[in-house]
């Protein structure tokens, strides 16, 4: 009698376990990206606002890089397709663009 392979049986559980940190990192990146987009400097002299934008962008990029590093692990790539990483990568792109533009 042939049944599903043991790898297929554990994949659903592994997907749920690995999806939690990837989702949390994406939510963290989303929060800091939102912060970077909503901070508006009062003028060119507003160094505090520019520092806040920079910090938010750096934290977004750090969360995105951590999510990408987690996804690059072979066990994660087998359990979660690349579409799970796409939102974090898009947030990282938005943050990098916001950082490059400045404010």
N, C-alpha and C positions, 0 to 999 in steps of 0.2 A: 504494500500500500504506500502510495506516494503522497506526501503532505508538503506544506510550505517549508522552505528551508529555515533553519534557526535564525539566520540573519534577517529574513523578512518578518519573523515573529517579533523581534526586538526593535525593529525600526520605528514603529509607532511610538513606543515608549521613549526611545532615544530622541526622536524628533521633538517630543513634548519637553524633554529635559533640556535639550540644546536650544530650543526656541525661547525659553525663558530669559537667559542672559542676553541673547541677541535682540529680543524685543525690548528689554530694559535699556540696553545700550542705545537702541534706536530712539526710544522715548527721551533719554537724557540728551541725545544729540538734537532732537526736535525742540526740546525746551531751550537749550542754549542758542540754537539757531533762531528761534522766535525772539529771544532776548536780543540777539545781535541785530535783528531786523527792526525791532521796535524802539531801540535807543536812538534818539535823534539829538545830535549836538546842537547847542544854541548858536554856535558859530565856530569859526576856525580856532578860536581861543579856548574852547571848551575841552581841555585835556582830559578831564574825568570821563566825559562821555566817550571820547575816542579810546581811552584805556578800557572802558567797559565793553565797547564793541570788539576791540582786539581780544580781550579775555574771553568773551563769549564765543568768538570765532575759533580761538585756540582750543577751548573746551569742546566745541562741536567737532572739530577735526580730530581731537584725541579720542572722543567717543567713537567716531567713525573708524578711525584706525584700529581701535581695540575690537570693534565689531568685525572688521575685515580680517584681523589676525585670528579671531575665534573661528570665523568661517573658513579660513585657510587650512585648519586642521583637517586631516583626511576623514576622521569620523564625522565631523560636522558636514563636510561637503557631501558625504554619502547620504546623510540623513536629510539635509535641508538643501533644496535647489538654490541656485544663485539669486532667484527672485526674492529670497528672504533678505538678502544683503542690499538690494536695490534702493529701498527707502533711505537707509543710512548713507549710501553713496551719494544720493541726490542731495541730502541735507549737507553733507560735506562739501559738495560742489557749490551749493548756495552760500555756505559760510566762507569758503575760499574766495568766492566772487565778492562778497560783502567786505571781506578783509582787504582785498585788492583795491576796491573802489574807495575804501576809507570811511567816509561817512559824510 
